[in-house]
Amino acid sequence: MPIDNQIEPPQSFMAMYIKPGQTRPNASQDVVLTRYEQCEDMASILAEQAQTLAFKENLSEKEVLERCLQGLLADDSDFTTKESAWIICRLAELMNWVPLDLEAAYTGTRSREAGG
Protein backbone atom coordinates (compact mmCIF):
# COMPACT_ATOMS: atom_id res chain seq x y z
CA MET A 1 0.00 0.00 0.00
CA PRO A 2 1.53 3.34 -1.02
CA ILE A 3 1.99 6.02 1.61
CA ASP A 4 0.61 9.38 0.46
CA ASN A 5 2.08 11.41 3.30
CA GLN A 6 5.77 12.22 2.90
CA ILE A 7 6.08 13.87 6.33
CA GLU A 8 8.42 12.15 8.72
CA PRO A 9 8.23 13.33 12.34
CA PRO A 10 11.61 13.98 13.97
CA GLN A 11 13.00 11.53 16.52
CA SER A 12 12.33 14.02 19.31
CA PHE A 13 8.63 13.74 18.53
CA MET A 14 8.64 10.00 17.92
CA ALA A 15 10.21 9.47 21.35
CA MET A 16 6.82 10.26 22.90
CA TYR A 17 5.33 7.23 21.19
CA ILE A 18 8.13 4.71 21.67
CA LYS A 19 8.34 3.15 25.10
CA PRO A 20 11.76 2.20 26.51
CA GLY A 21 12.94 -1.09 25.10
CA GLN A 22 10.66 -0.88 22.08
CA THR A 23 11.44 0.15 18.52
CA ARG A 24 7.94 0.75 17.18
CA PRO A 25 5.48 3.50 18.14
CA ASN A 26 2.60 2.51 20.41
CA ALA A 27 0.14 4.39 18.18
CA SER A 28 -0.79 4.09 14.52
CA GLN A 29 1.10 6.02 11.86
CA ASP A 30 -2.01 8.10 11.19
CA VAL A 31 -2.32 9.10 14.85
CA VAL A 32 1.36 9.98 15.15
CA LEU A 33 1.38 12.02 11.93
CA THR A 34 -1.81 13.85 12.87
CA ARG A 35 -0.49 14.73 16.33
CA TYR A 36 2.87 15.79 14.86
CA GLU A 37 1.21 18.10 12.34
CA GLN A 38 -0.96 19.63 15.09
CA CYS A 39 2.06 20.19 17.34
CA GLU A 40 4.17 21.64 14.53
CA ASP A 41 1.31 23.94 13.53
CA MET A 42 0.91 25.12 17.13
CA ALA A 43 4.63 25.88 17.40
CA SER A 44 4.40 27.97 14.23
CA ILE A 45 1.32 29.82 15.48
CA LEU A 46 2.98 30.50 18.82
CA ALA A 47 6.08 31.92 17.10
CA GLU A 48 4.22 35.05 16.03
CA GLN A 49 2.56 35.38 19.44
CA ALA A 50 5.88 34.87 21.21
CA GLN A 51 7.53 37.59 19.19
CA THR A 52 4.66 39.97 19.99
CA LEU A 53 4.80 39.10 23.71
CA ALA A 54 8.53 39.66 23.87
CA PHE A 55 8.24 43.04 22.16
CA LYS A 56 5.03 44.49 23.61
CA GLU A 57 5.37 43.13 27.14
CA ASN A 58 9.17 43.50 27.22
CA LEU A 59 9.51 39.91 28.45
CA SER A 60 12.61 37.76 28.35
CA GLU A 61 12.72 34.74 26.05
CA LYS A 62 12.39 32.47 29.07
CA GLU A 63 9.33 34.34 30.35
CA VAL A 64 7.66 34.14 26.95
CA LEU A 65 8.34 30.40 26.65
CA GLU A 66 7.06 29.83 30.18
CA ARG A 67 3.83 31.72 29.44
CA CYS A 68 3.30 29.75 26.26
CA LEU A 69 3.90 26.51 28.15
CA GLN A 70 1.39 27.51 30.83
CA GLY A 71 -1.18 28.11 28.12
CA LEU A 72 -0.54 24.72 26.55
CA LEU A 73 -0.77 22.98 29.93
CA ALA A 74 -4.17 24.52 30.67
CA ASP A 75 -6.94 22.02 31.32
CA ASP A 76 -8.75 22.93 28.10
CA SER A 77 -5.68 22.36 25.94
CA ASP A 78 -5.76 19.56 23.38
CA PHE A 79 -2.09 18.76 24.00
CA THR A 80 -0.55 16.32 26.44
CA THR A 81 2.20 17.37 28.81
CA LYS A 82 4.81 15.76 26.60
CA GLU A 83 3.40 17.33 23.45
CA SER A 84 3.32 20.72 25.17
CA ALA A 85 6.97 20.37 26.14
CA TRP A 86 7.86 19.38 22.57
CA ILE A 87 5.95 22.37 21.18
CA ILE A 88 7.84 24.74 23.48
CA CYS A 89 11.18 23.21 22.47
CA ARG A 90 10.19 23.56 18.82
CA LEU A 91 9.06 27.14 19.42
CA ALA A 92 12.44 27.98 20.96
CA GLU A 93 14.11 26.41 17.94
CA LEU A 94 11.97 28.40 15.50
CA MET A 95 12.75 31.62 17.39
CA ASN A 96 16.48 30.82 17.75
CA TRP A 97 16.03 31.11 21.52
CA VAL A 98 17.55 29.04 24.31
CA PRO A 99 15.06 26.28 25.12
CA LEU A 100 13.60 25.83 28.58
CA ASP A 101 14.73 22.89 30.69
CA LEU A 102 11.62 20.78 30.29
CA GLU A 103 12.76 17.46 31.70
CA ALA A 104 9.98 17.65 34.31
CA ALA A 105 7.38 18.14 31.60
CA TYR A 106 8.66 15.12 29.68
CA THR A 107 8.52 12.91 32.74
CA GLY A 108 5.33 14.42 34.13
CA THR A 109 2.02 12.72 33.79
CA ARG A 110 -1.34 13.84 32.61
CA SER A 111 -4.53 12.01 31.77
CA ARG A 112 -4.06 12.50 28.00
CA GLU A 113 -0.46 11.33 27.62
CA ALA A 114 0.72 10.59 24.09
CA GLY A 115 0.26 7.00 23.06
CA GLY A 116 -2.03 6.12 25.96
QUISULRA-V374825 format. One record per residue. N is the residue number from 0. PSI is psi in whole degrees, -180 to 180 (none if undefined). NEAR is the number of other C-alpha atoms within 12 Angstrom. Layout:
N | PSI | NEAR
N | PSI | NEAR
//
This chain:
0 | 125 | 3
1 | 147 | 5
2 | 120 | 10
3 | -30 | 10
4 | 122 | 13
5 | -1 | 9
6 | 134 | 16
7 | 110 | 20
8 | 146 | 26
9 | 160 | 18
10 | -35 | 16
11 | -32 | 19
12 | -44 | 31
13 | -29 | 29
14 | -26 | 26
15 | -22 | 34
16 | 1 | 31
17 | 114 | 21
18 | 153 | 16
19 | 135 | 11
20 | -4 | 10
21 | 161 | 12
22 | -12 | 13
23 | 147 | 18
24 | 151 | 25
25 | 22 | 22
26 | 160 | 21
27 | 159 | 17
28 | -39 | 22
29 | -43 | 18
30 | -48 | 19
31 | -46 | 31
32 | -40 | 25
33 | -47 | 20
34 | -40 | 33
35 | -47 | 33
36 | -40 | 22
37 | -43 | 23
38 | -43 | 34
39 | -43 | 30
40 | -43 | 19
41 | -41 | 32
42 | -41 | 32
43 | -42 | 23
44 | -44 | 21
45 | -24 | 32
46 | -45 | 29
47 | -43 | 20
48 | -38 | 22
49 | -42 | 35
50 | -42 | 27
51 | -45 | 18
52 | -47 | 22
53 | -40 | 24
54 | -55 | 15
55 | -38 | 12
56 | -4 | 15
57 | 47 | 14
58 | 153 | 17
59 | 164 | 20
60 | -45 | 28
61 | -44 | 25
62 | -40 | 24
63 | -48 | 33
64 | -40 | 39
65 | -41 | 29
66 | -42 | 24
67 | -42 | 35
68 | -43 | 36
69 | -41 | 21
70 | -41 | 25
71 | -30 | 28
72 | -1 | 29
73 | 151 | 16
74 | -30 | 14
75 | 6 | 11
76 | 148 | 20
77 | 7 | 22
78 | 142 | 31
79 | 171 | 33
80 | -45 | 33
81 | -41 | 38
82 | -41 | 42
83 | -44 | 46
84 | -42 | 40
85 | -43 | 42
86 | -43 | 43
87 | -38 | 46
88 | -42 | 37
89 | -40 | 34
90 | -47 | 36
91 | -41 | 32
92 | -45 | 21
93 | -33 | 24
94 | -5 | 26
95 | 41 | 14
96 | 161 | 22
97 | 126 | 20
98 | 155 | 25
99 | 156 | 29
100 | 103 | 18
101 | 25 | 25
102 | -40 | 16
103 | -38 | 13
104 | -35 | 27
105 | -32 | 26
106 | -10 | 17
107 | 166 | 19
108 | 155 | 19
109 | 156 | 22
110 | -23 | 16
111 | 44 | 19
112 | 149 | 25
113 | 136 | 36
114 | 16 | 25
115 | none | 19
//
